[in-house]
């Protein structure tokens, strides 16, 4: 079973520690996405798996074999980079076949693999073209096809869509999703900062911060049950609204007090020791609705209205939060800047975090 196992993986550049003991098991056929802010170590970790970066400490296994000192060419991996890195003087066919020719594969095997990869990626009509005659999305598909031709144990993608415009990103993301379905036994590891890519492609998402794993799990698990404030804010767009509160009553449900003095009952249990302590109250913008009665979470003044057609984003001031509270409402809403509004939400979709930013579990 071809999988990737990371055991206490560490990386340092001199005295600067970049990765602090990464432990992760990736099963054969899994599509795992690394996400995190710039500088969190996700690309460094991917390059360590590929062999392009040395491992400072820990053990890395591919297909059950320790590969710490194995060169990239012998790890059974293929990598697709942010830049296409195609040879401009070679046709699409020759670009895809180049690695196999270097490996001295037979002409028949090269032709079989190139045409099979071209068929998967819908590149067959373009095999005789030079890269300059292709769109950006087509060039990236050629780079992916070149990786497929190597018949790797593990695919590594390093932000492959970040150089494409919005329309091409969507089209190429669909191609990668199709590739995942057509190669179900191939392990794929993908680095991105784009949440849409992560949520739509991944079997599991690995959220990294400052060289450490914050949480690992299926996309909807991270969205619905974030482990801490960092994950709660990072997964979801717009980010989860976070408001400072004080815990007033603990028990099977918890009563918290917002900064304006309003009490809110959250159906999350807390222990007696939390009473009187500071906490953080969270609600996602898409979970907010306009309140019509007295049963509301909070009220505030609308400072900005972003009418996007399919949704309207309202930015609410006056809750003493570090950032405005955002409400993401479906359709077109007749609201003007300066209006005071009340908002509510399904209580089962509320979140509560302790003073250290860790989630209070339901």
N, C-alpha and C positions, 0 to 999 in steps of 0.2 A: 504494500500500500504506500503510494508516493505521497507523503505529507511533509510538512516542515515543522520542526520542533525547536523552540528557542528556550534555553535554560540559563537564566541569570546572565543574559547578554549585557555586556557593558562596553562603552566606548569613551575613550578620552583622547584629547589632543593635548599632549603635555600635561599640564596641571588642570586643564579645563575638562570637566566631566560632562559628557553630552548625553549618554544613555546610562541609566542607573538601575541595572538589573531587570531586564525584560524577560518575562516568562510567558510563553504563548505556544499553544498547540494548534496547528492548522491541518485539518484532515484532508485526505485525498479528495479532489473534486470540489473543495470549498472555494468560494469566491470571497476573499477577505479584503476589506478596505481599511487602510490607515488614514485617519483624519486628525487634524489638529492645527493650531495656529502656526504661522511661520516660525521656524527655529525650534519646534517641539521635538525634532529628531526623526520624523517619519521617513524622509528621503534617505537620511543616513542609515536607518535601519534596513530599508530596502536595498541599498547599495551593499550593506554587509551581507545580506542574504545572497546577493548576486556574486559576491567575491570582489567587488570593486573597492571595498573598504575593508581594512583589517579589523579583526575582533580583538579588543583589549582584554576581555575576560568573559568567561562563560562558555557554553557549548552550543553549537548549531548543528542540527541533524537534518539531512534531506534524504528521504527514502530509507530512513533508519541508520544512515551512515554519518559519522561526524565529518563535517566538511570545513572546519576552521581553517585548515591549511591547504585545502584543495583549490586549485586555480579555477577561475570562472568557466573556462572552456570545458571542464570536466565535471561540472555540477549538475548538468542536465537541465539548465535553465535557459530561458530566452527573455530578453528585456526590451520593452518598447519605451523609448524616451520621449520627453517633452518635444524635442526637435526631431524632425523626421529622419535626418541623417541618411538621405538617399544619395546614391551616386548620380550626379546630373547627366553624365554622358551615357548611362546605361538605361535600357528600356525597363519597364515594369517587370517583365519576365526575368531579365538578367539581374535586376536588383534582388528579386525574391530568390533567385537561384544561387546567388553569389556565395553564401555561406556553405551551401552543400558542395559547390565546386571546389572550394578550399578544402573541404573534408574529403574530397575525391570520391564522392558518391557517383554511381553510374548515371549515364544520361537518361536512361529509362526511369530510374527512381527520382531523379531531379524533375523530370517532366511530369511524372505522376503527382508529386507533392505540390509543385507550383500550380498545376491546373486544379488540384483539389482545393488548395487554399484560395485561389482566385474565385472558384465557384462559391465557397463559403462567404467570401467578402464582396461578391458581385463585382469582381474586377476583370472578368474574362474579356469584355470588349476593349479593355485598355492595356492588354499585355504587351502590345507593340509600341506603346507611347513612351515618350521621355517624361520625367517628372515635371518639367516646365509646362507640359500640356495638360496637367491635372490640377484640380482644385485642391485646397488645403485638406479638406476631408478625405479626398481620394488618396492623397499622398500619405496621410496617416494610416489609412487602410492598407496601403502597400507596406508600410513599416510593420504593421501588425501581421500581414501576410508573410513577410520575411521571417518573422518570429515563428509563425505556425509551421513553416517549412522545415524548421529545425526539429520538429516533433519533440518538444521539450517535456520534461516532467513537471516543470513549474513555469508559469508565465508571470513576469513582473512588469507592471505598468507604472511608470513614473510621471504622473500628471500628463497623460497623453493628449488631453483635449484642451489644455490651457492656452494654446496658441490659436485656437479656432474661434471664429465668431459665433454668436449665439445660435444661429440656425444650424451651422455645421456641427456644433457641439451636440445638439439634440440628435441629429442624424447619425453621427459617429457613435454616440452613446447607445443608440438602438442597435447599431452593428455589433458593438461589444456585448450587449445583452444577448443577441442572437448567437454570437460566438460561444458564449457561456453555455447556451442550451445545446449547441451542436458538439461541444467537447466536454461532456459532463464528468469525465474522469480526470480532467486536467486541473491541477491546482492553480488558482490565480490569486495574485496579491497585487493590490491596486492602491496607489497613493494619490490623494486628491485633497484640495481644500474646499471643493464644491460639495455642498451637502446634498444637492439633488442627485449627483452621481453616486454618492455614498448610499443614500436611502434607496435608490432604484436598482442598483447593481448588486449590492452586498448580500451575502448570506449572513455574515457577521461584520460588525464595524468595531474597529479598535480605535478608541479615542486616546490620543497622546497629549501630554502637556509637560513641558520642561523635562523631557527625557524619561517620563514615567507613564505607564498605562493607567488611565483614570477609570475606564470601564470597557468591557468587551461584551457584545451581545448582538442579537438580531436588531435590525433598524428600529422596528416599532417598540421593542423593549426599551431601548435607549431613549426613545421619544416619550414614551408613556411613564417609564419608571427610571429616571436618571438617578445615578448613585449619589451625585453631589451637585453643588451649584455650578461648577465648571461645565459638567456635561449638560446640565439643564439649559445653560445659556448658549452652549456651543451647538447643540443639536436643535434645529428648528429655525425657520426664517419667516418673519422677524423673530428675534430671540425671545425667550420666555421673559415675561415681566416679573421683576423682583422688587418687593417692597419690604422695608424694615418693619418689624412688628415686635410686640412684647407678649410673651405667653401669660395669659391671665388665669386660665383654668386648665388642668390636665386631666387625663383619664382616657376612656375609650374614644372620646372625641376631644378636640382641643379648642379652646376659645382663645383667640389672639386679639390684640388691640392694635389697630392701625395708628399712624402718627396723628391723624385727625381725631382720635379718640373713639372711632367707631369699632364695635366688637364684631368679629366674624367667627363663626363656628366652622372648624375644619374637621371633616370626618377621618382624622388621623390620630392614632393613640400616642400619648406621651406619658413619661413617668413624672412622678411628683416633683422630682428635683429640677424639672424644667420650668416650674412655676416662677414667674417674675423675670425670667431670663430673656435676653434679646434673641430673636430668630429672624428668619427671612420667609416671606410669604410669596409663593409663585403661582402665576396663572399665564397660560399661553394666549397670545393675541387672538388666535382663531377660536378660543374657547369662551371669549367674552361676548355677551349679547347686551342689547339695550334693555335696561330694566324699565318696566312700566308701572310698578307699584313701589311699596315701601321695602320689599325684600330685595335689597341690592347689596353689592359688595362695597362699592365706593362711588363717589362722584367727583367730577373735576371739570376743568374748563378745556375746551378743544383749542389747541394752539396751531395745529396744522391739519389740513385735510388733503389726502392724496387719493383722488378718484382714479382708479385704474380700470374701470369698466366691470371686470369680473368681480373685483373686490374693492372696498374702500378702506383705507388705513386712516385711523383717527389717532392723533397724538394728544395725550391728555396731560395737562400740567396740574400742579397743586397738591401732589401727594407726597412731597418731600423725598421722592426717590431721586437717585443720582441721575437717572435718565427719564424722559417722558414715558408714561405708560402708553402702550400701543394697543389699539383694538382693531382687529382685522375682521371686517364685516362683509358678508356676501352682497354682491350687486352694487347698485348706486344708492347712496344714502343722502337724503336732503338735510345736510348738516352744514353749518357755517362756522367759520373761525370765531371764537369767542363764546360759542354756545356752552352752557353748563349742562352736563349729561350725567346720568346714573347708569352703571353697568353691573351686570350680574354674570354668573357662570354656574354650570353644573358643579355642585360641591364635590362630586367624586373626581373631578378633574383638577382640583386644587392641590398644590404642593407646599410642603413645609420643610424648612432646613434649619438645623441648629446653628449655634454661634460659630461653629467650625466649618459650616458649609456642607455638612453631611445630611443626607435625606432622612427625615423621620418616616419610617415605613408604615404603610397602612395595616 
